[in-house]
Amino acid sequence: MRAKEVSDNGHIGRRRLLNVAEASDYLGLERDTVYKKSRLREIPSVKVGRALRFDIEALNRFIQQHAIDTIE
């Protein structure tokens, strides 16, 4: 299932872990940027054996924590 199939509630089907391509689509970043930010521990990631995966719930928390509030 591809990241383009994100539902209104932010979940990609029933899957919780995304691969690099899906995470880059979800975050709107280039794949190389996702690898770099993961390596620098700027975005949360999970190693499953040799595979790099991204927990969609952790990515959502990351997005919320780094959102810039508007000036009222």
N, C-alpha and C positions, 0 to 999 in steps of 0.2 A: 504494500500500500504506500502510495507516495504522499509526501507532505502537502501537496496541493489539495488533498482531500480533507483538509482541516474543517471540522464542523464548527457550528456557531459557538459551542461551548469550549472551543480551543483544543479538543482532543482529536487525535488522529485515529479514527476507528476505535479499537479497544487496546491498541498497543500503547505501552508506556515509554519504551525506549526507542529512540530514533538513531539512525546511522548518521554519518557526517553529511551526506547529501540532503537528507530530510531535515536535519537541524539547520543547515545553511539556508534551505528554502524557508523554513519556519521563522528564522531570525532575519532573513533578508540580507545575509552576508555571503561573501564568496567562501568557497570551501577552504581555501588556504587560510583565510582569516579565522575560520572556525577552528582549524587545526592549531593555529598560532595562539589564539585566545585560550584554548584548552590547555596547551602546553604551558602557558604562562599562568594558568589557573585563574583566568579572568572570567571564564564561564564554567559552570559546573559540568563535569563529565564523569563517566563511569567506564572502567576497563572491564570487559568481559572476555577473559583470556587475552588474546592479542587485539581484539576488536575494541574500537572506541565508540561508545554509545552516549546518548544524551537523554536524561530523564525529562520528559515533557513537563512534569510538575515542577521540577527544579528550575527549568528554563522559565516557566511562567513566574515563579517567585523571583528569579533573577531580574526579569523584565520589570516586575512591580517595584522591586527595591531600587532599580536604577532609573525609574521614570522621573522626569522633571516636572514638578508641579507648576501650574500656571499662576500668573500674578493676577490677583483679583482686585 
